[in-house]
Amino acid sequence: MKILIIFINFILITLILYNVLNSNIIEGLSGCSGGSKNAVYRQQALTNRLFSELNKLKAQYGQLNMQKTMNTSFINVNKMRMKSATKSINDGRKEKEKELDDLESSNSAPGAAKLATGDGGAGGFAAVMKSSKDSV
């Protein structure tokens, strides 16, 4: 019984292989009419044009990606420059404040006139503006 099953399997495998090897799965263009051949060539031309456009778009994407990377690095450089400039301005401001504080403390001898303090800064200015609105 085993031998019979093996023999039937062998025959089936050989029939399948024979069918696959002798079948015309892919047809050539030899049997096609002229109109069908032209359609195939038109389709090939369309495919070539579309691949050409795709390659152009890939090249443009590469250029834009490189430009984006450069712009990002320039933004980071400018950010660092801005932080540095702000820090140097703040350092200068603190230095001048210290000079003014030293000047004020050296001028505060007993019996000496006090330095003018102004009209209260921006708060005083805002109060004057608010009161002038009512008088107009």
Secondary structure as UniProt FT lines:
FT   HELIX           2..22
FT   TURN            30..31
FT   HELIX           34..106
FT   TURN            110..111
FT   TURN            118..119
FT   HELIX           121..135
//
